[in-house]
Amino acid sequence: MRELGADDPDEIQGLYTHQPPTIHLFRRGLLFTATNANQHVDEQELREQIRVTILHEVGHHRGMNEDEVGELGYG
């Protein structure tokens, strides 16, 4: 978390590592992001967050930095 600059585990939805090339999804961050004001997980929002997170991490796999991935709408 320190390397990512995150103070709270809820801030991290995914991570790409180079060796071996792997996309990690973090359940806690994804669920936190998809939880509505009534403290219920919005299933459609959860699916969207998973989709966006995977595309974000694939962007890193393809050599994009945070700004470039964000420009594609996967920030």
WOHU-V592583 format. One record per residue. N is the residue number from 1. RES is the residue in one small letter. PHI is phi in radians with two decimals (* if undefined). BURIAL is + if it has 9 or more other ideal C-beta (glycine too) atoms within 8 Angstrom, else -. Layout:
n=N res=RES phi=PHI burial=BURIAL
n=N res=RES phi=PHI burial=BURIAL
//
This chain:
n=1 res=m phi=* burial=-
n=2 res=r phi=-1.06 burial=-
n=3 res=e phi=-1.07 burial=-
n=4 res=l phi=-1.49 burial=-
n=5 res=g phi=1.31 burial=-
n=6 res=a phi=-1.81 burial=-
n=7 res=d phi=-1.69 burial=-
n=8 res=d phi=-2.23 burial=-
n=9 res=p phi=-1.03 burial=+
n=10 res=d phi=-1.22 burial=-
n=11 res=e phi=-1.40 burial=-
n=12 res=i phi=-1.87 burial=+
n=13 res=q phi=-1.77 burial=+
n=14 res=g phi=-2.71 burial=+
n=15 res=l phi=-2.69 burial=+
n=16 res=y phi=-1.86 burial=+
n=17 res=t phi=-2.03 burial=-
n=18 res=h phi=-1.45 burial=-
n=19 res=q phi=-2.17 burial=-
n=20 res=p phi=-1.30 burial=-
n=21 res=p phi=-1.04 burial=-
n=22 res=t phi=-2.52 burial=-
n=23 res=i phi=-1.82 burial=+
n=24 res=h phi=-1.84 burial=+
n=25 res=l phi=-1.91 burial=+
n=26 res=f phi=-1.91 burial=+
n=27 res=r phi=-0.93 burial=-
n=28 res=r phi=-1.04 burial=-
n=29 res=g phi=-1.16 burial=+
n=30 res=l phi=-1.13 burial=+
n=31 res=l phi=-1.15 burial=+
n=32 res=f phi=-1.05 burial=-
n=33 res=t phi=-1.16 burial=+
n=34 res=a phi=-1.67 burial=+
n=35 res=t phi=-1.53 burial=+
n=36 res=n phi=-1.52 burial=+
n=37 res=a phi=-1.09 burial=-
n=38 res=n phi=-1.52 burial=-
n=39 res=q phi=1.13 burial=-
n=40 res=h phi=-1.98 burial=-
n=41 res=v phi=-1.34 burial=+
n=42 res=d phi=-1.46 burial=+
n=43 res=e phi=-1.04 burial=-
n=44 res=q phi=-1.13 burial=-
n=45 res=e phi=-1.14 burial=+
n=46 res=l phi=-1.09 burial=+
n=47 res=r phi=-1.04 burial=-
n=48 res=e phi=-1.14 burial=+
n=49 res=q phi=-1.12 burial=+
n=50 res=i phi=-1.11 burial=+
n=51 res=r phi=-1.04 burial=-
n=52 res=v phi=-1.12 burial=+
n=53 res=t phi=-1.13 burial=+
n=54 res=i phi=-1.10 burial=+
n=55 res=l phi=-1.11 burial=+
n=56 res=h phi=-1.03 burial=+
n=57 res=e phi=-1.23 burial=+
n=58 res=v phi=-1.11 burial=+
n=59 res=g phi=-1.01 burial=+
n=60 res=h phi=-1.11 burial=+
n=61 res=h phi=-1.02 burial=+
n=62 res=r phi=-1.43 burial=-
n=63 res=g phi=1.70 burial=-
n=64 res=m phi=-1.43 burial=-
n=65 res=n phi=-1.61 burial=-
n=66 res=e phi=-1.01 burial=-
n=67 res=d phi=-1.12 burial=-
n=68 res=e phi=-1.12 burial=+
n=69 res=v phi=-1.13 burial=+
n=70 res=g phi=-1.11 burial=+
n=71 res=e phi=-1.09 burial=-
n=72 res=l phi=-1.43 burial=+
n=73 res=g phi=1.64 burial=-
n=74 res=y phi=-1.98 burial=+
n=75 res=g phi=-1.48 burial=-
//
